[in-house]
Amino acid sequence: MIGSGRVKQTSTFNHSQIEELLKAEEDELILWADEVRSSCCGDEVHLRGLIEFSNYCTRDCLYCGLRRSNKKITRYRMTKEEIVDCALTGFRAGLKTIVLQSGDDPGYREEDISRIIYLIKAKADVAITLCVGERDYREYGAWKKAGADRYLLKHETANSDLYSRLHPGQTLAGRLKILGWLKEIGYQVGAGNIVGLPGQNLRDLADDILLMKKLDIDMAGIGPFVPHPDTPLGGEKQGELNMSLKVLAAARIVLRDVHLPATTATGSIHPEGQKMALRAGANVVMPNITPARYRPLYEIYQGKTGMKENMEESLVRLRRMIESCRRKIADSKGHSLKISC
């Protein structure tokens, strides 16, 4: 399958072909993905400023340090004023997108998040991505009306049995229903998976990519499983960097014009992980601009990269990394590409 004229490959990939991609030599697969990224997305890398504004969560996912059963974590909620001030600081530093992320925290009501979105948009010319978990249709609609542009809700795994085991009380069907709502409302929608989950196999990873293709998503977060010691999966094996990069590369080849971040998780398991992801098809980096006093407390997993940096230091490091890949920082908001490619 990997051969000449590969950038122009536009045929629909079936399951066996995607599995073949994931079995291919890593170097050749990554080279192909980089060519597709250049052709479909250009050489720009979009910076998205991440604000992790609450680590409260009603869910009890087996792999996540924020799970409600974790009593060792110190919980926090940022005030509306803190969130808006943080977003405006990121905007003044040149960021064109602000990502508002939390656990599934009902402590922020529909009107609270609407007000935060409105105040940011009133003072900053930025795109806003929400990543606040599962809510009802009305809330999603209200936040879109308030000015939110995008919504990230990773599907985590396309294996419905595995999904239910990892997410007590939740189903993959329920997750997919919400992703459908988000598209219906008019969001640019992001999904994404975790690579290396206990019980996951190559077929599952191929299914993840096929599912994202079917959903016609605009962005996808793909990164390795990093076990947290204070969770039921704390003793499990970490996801492998090379397979995470291969899944990222295969996603670029199959999905072509979606935005793909070089995830923090990838950078957390290898010092060059994010740079390697940029070379494997990624075109987005998300600097963490959460205030320093809160940042270490948003512990989905331990050992996150950049925890000791302030915002300015993170931006300098990431800009240098991007330049070392002979790429340039985008000066646009980086809305959905969805171009003919």
Secondary structure, 3 states (H helix, E strand, C coil): CCCCCHHHCCCCCCHHHHHHHHHCCHHHHHHHHHHHHHHHHCCEEEEEEEEEEECCCCCCCCCCCCCCCCCCCCCCECCHHHHHHHHHHHHHCCCCEEEEEECCCCCCCHHHHHHHHHHHHHHCCCEEEEECCCCCHHHHHHHHHHCCCEEECCCECCCHHHHHHHCCCCCHHHHHHHHHHHHHHCCEEEEEEEECCCCCCHHHHHHHHHHHHHHCCCEEEEEECCCCCCCCCCCCCCCCHHHHHHHHHHHHHHHCCCECECCHHHHHHCCCHHHHHHCCCCCEECCECCCCCCHHHCCCCCCCCCCCCCHHHHHHHHHHHHHHCCCEECCCCCCCCCCCC
